[in-house]
């Protein structure tokens, strides 16, 4: 090869190296290298479109309940919102009185925002991108500040290979929520809500998801009427009015939930009745060495409720009562 040919080859090589170096350098500056199509990790994740009968099965844990498995189902679209229920009436009632599941009722089509006190709250600010920030309110806590921590590949038992968007949110009172969006499942993969001491208040984990659910699903819109914690020795009577939901009308059921713990030589009673007629709607007697939680409903045909509690020895009772309006859809 002539010297001129050698020089030409050398020059071509130098120019090629220069161009490649320029492209890679520009990519590093823009952050594109981490999101190259060949890596399989997108730069951003868009909002999905849900279909009727799409479902997610979750495991829920709170202080009051442990390992409750519920199937959440899309009933359809009503205006700007998806209608979302649960495949068990008992699970719907449990949510109505304990208010632990942020997914039920209405979810906006545009952003998959959940409702808190009638206002849509964006758990996700689509399109999701690393370091993106926004705020929302949830669990009666105002102004959680959320941030996308990472977007990465993941291989999950519930979804197989997917893209997982990890998000961290914190509030001014010290409570925090760590949760993730599963692109294959098109909704939450996991969520852990903690108080400022680090105690877990709610943990939800996706078990499975799919489409084509057929059957009846339920949602109970609840309004808190009473919550009291009692430690023995105590004798107490509490009265409350039943006025219905301020926006959605009269209740069609009253839901109660309690946890009771009695030691040896301890006991107590719990009575719920109509104070105007003295008609008892529910009576429970607790003997020694009892550890029990119970969920139930009573008619809502009276305007008042009276709750009587008597505990002796070393006993503890956590009682919650809510008025509920039940909705159901056939999918």
CORKA-V907426 format. One record per residue. RES is the residue in one letter. SS is DSSP state (~ for helix, > for strand, _ for the rest). Layout:
res/ss
RES/SS
RES/SS
This chain:
res/ss
X/_
X/_
X/~
X/~
X/~
X/~
X/~
X/~
X/~
X/~
X/~
X/~
X/~
X/~
X/~
X/~
X/~
X/~
X/~
X/~
X/~
X/~
X/~
X/~
X/~
X/~
X/~
X/~
X/~
X/~
X/_
X/_
X/~
X/~
X/~
X/_
X/~
X/~
X/~
X/_
X/_
X/_
X/_
X/>
X/>
X/_
X/_
X/_
X/_
X/_
X/_
X/_
X/_
X/_
X/>
X/>
X/>
X/>
X/>
X/>
X/>
X/>
X/_
X/_
X/_
X/_
X/_
X/>
X/>
X/>
X/>
X/>
X/>
X/>
X/>
X/>
X/>
X/>
X/_
X/_
X/>
X/>
X/>
X/>
X/>
X/>
X/_
X/_
X/~
X/~
X/~
X/~
X/~
X/~
X/~
X/~
X/~
X/~
X/_
X/_
X/_
X/_
X/_
X/_
X/>
X/>
X/>
X/>
X/_
X/_
X/_
X/_
X/_
X/>
X/>
X/>
X/_
X/_
X/>
X/>
X/>
X/_
X/_
X/_
X/_
X/_
X/_
X/>
X/>
X/_
X/_
X/_
X/>
X/>
X/>
X/>
X/>
X/>
X/_
X/_
X/>
X/>
X/>
X/>
X/>
X/>
X/>
X/>
X/>
X/>
X/>
X/>
X/>
X/>
X/>
X/>
X/_
X/_
X/_
X/>
X/>
X/>
X/>
X/>
X/>
X/>
X/>
X/>
X/>
X/>
X/_
X/_
X/_
X/_
X/_
X/>
X/>
X/>
X/>
X/>
X/>
X/>
X/_
X/_
X/_
X/_
X/>
X/>
X/>
X/>
X/>
X/>
X/>
X/>
X/_
X/_
X/_
X/_
X/_
X/>
X/>
X/>
X/>
X/>
X/>
X/>
X/>
X/>
X/>
X/>
X/_
X/_
X/_
X/_
X/_
X/>
X/>
X/>
X/>
X/>
X/>
X/>
X/>
X/>
X/>
X/>
X/>
X/>
X/>
X/>
X/>
X/_
X/_
X/>
X/>
X/>
X/>
X/>
X/>
X/>
X/>
X/_
X/_
X/_
X/>
X/_
X/_
X/_
X/>
X/_
X/_
X/_
X/>
X/>
X/>
X/>
X/>
X/>
X/>
X/>
X/>
X/>
X/_
X/_
X/_
X/_
X/>
X/>
X/>
X/>
X/>
X/>
X/>
X/>
X/_
X/_
X/_
X/_
X/>
X/>
X/>
X/>
X/>
X/>
X/>
X/>
X/_
X/_
X/_
X/_
X/>
X/>
X/>
X/>
X/>
X/>
X/>
X/>
X/_
X/_
X/_
X/_
X/_
X/>
X/>
X/>
X/>
X/>
X/>
X/>
X/>
X/>
X/_
X/_
X/>
X/>
X/>
X/>
X/>
X/>
X/>
X/>
X/>
X/>
X/>
X/>
X/>
X/>
X/>
X/>
X/_
